[in-house]
């Protein structure tokens, strides 16, 4: 199959899985303006903090095995489809063990996080994390099997279904963080059952020990790697809470939820694409497809980054009530949007390294970038406030790209993008940052609206050309 044919499939059927993963993100984003009107800033801040804990435990409890499942499925020489199902069983056992340990020890580690008074919400988040890790393993298998309908059912249960249940409990009962998290937990349990029925795992046997050890050896470096990515994307909330309080966390979270849309979409697209890269031959074919798909993503990012940043006033006024002072969040919004550029750059190298089996290189680069991001966030919040945290996010992803580029140069090199394309990306970033400083007068709002429409047309013209090509 030609490079163009592979790229066409990446942006065709493979991207349908991205859309389904994106539904989960979209539901969370669409729920935000509703939830902020039911919950006070304190309760919403508790939800944000509990969600951060959930994401950390979800990664730890998952042990990186979703990627190992997809790698095993694509390579019969490793274990094939049957081996992938046995790795799902291993994922279930490990997720339950981590969840139980976290529940027992929660009172101890909640204290340094400042969450001692939120133990009921914290325990719900722990259960939610464990069930999500199990569902993630099932989704990895369903994606490798290319069972779109089954994948869609499980995804929608844990996204649209869970958000509807949470909102129903908050609206019909007391508007508390506990009720919101309870809805997530209940529907996640339903998603687990659906995933296990649709993609049943296989029982473990003593003969599977070498295969399982190999899967863990490959996957375990992805745990610190993903945790490092969580530090880059979520730890700033904890530092903001410590420095500025829960109200500031709520304001930052509202802006971040929407502005990080391009980053989140790129992340789920990366997940949806990995089975194809695992199946490609480890020669020039994989490298050529990696470079071509990266450059097409850059072409889409040019209008996307500029358009989303320019539209900040319209989006923030819908997503945040006046008490959140959305007009003071423009710089936060634009900086987070611009962070999508270094994020996309590092993902291209991440795909190359993970497909080639160099997960340890990824882990080292991510952990170093995460540590630098923590220091930058801690240093920039006092002088710059919430914008300092957003600026540290941009710098963190930039440092990650540099680290991965150094690692990939020796193990999985990918050719650089054309100079013209890099120039267009730089121009898009400049426009996105300049938009944060533009005034909110009627004239400038009208100009913003016209420019947003122009970038939408531009984006879809590029996308149509990609699919035709």
Secondary structure, DSSP 8 states (H G I E B T S, - for coil): --HHHHHHHHTTHHHHHHHHHHHHHHHHHHHHHHHHHHS-HHHHHHHHHHHHHHHHHHHHHHTTHHHHHHHHHH-TTTTHHHHHHHHHHHHHHHHHHHHHHHHHHHHHHHHHTT-GGGHHHHHHHHHHHHHHHHHHHHHHHHHHTT-HHHHHHHHHIIIIIHHHHHHHHHHHS---HHHHHHHHHHHHHHHHHHHHHHT------GGGHHHHHHHHHHHHHHHHHHHHHHHHHHHHHHHHHHHH-HHHHHHHHHHHHHHTHHHHHHHHHHHHHHHHHHHS-TTHHHHHHHHHHHHHHHHHHHHHHHHHHHTHHHHHHHHS-GGG-GGG-HHHHHHHHHHHHHHHHHHHHHHHHHHTT-HHHHHHHHHHHHHHHHHHHHHHHHHHTHHHHHHHHHHHHHHHHHHHHHHHHHHS------HHHHHHHHHHHHHHHHHHHS---HHHHHHHHHHHHHHHHHHHHHHHHHHH-
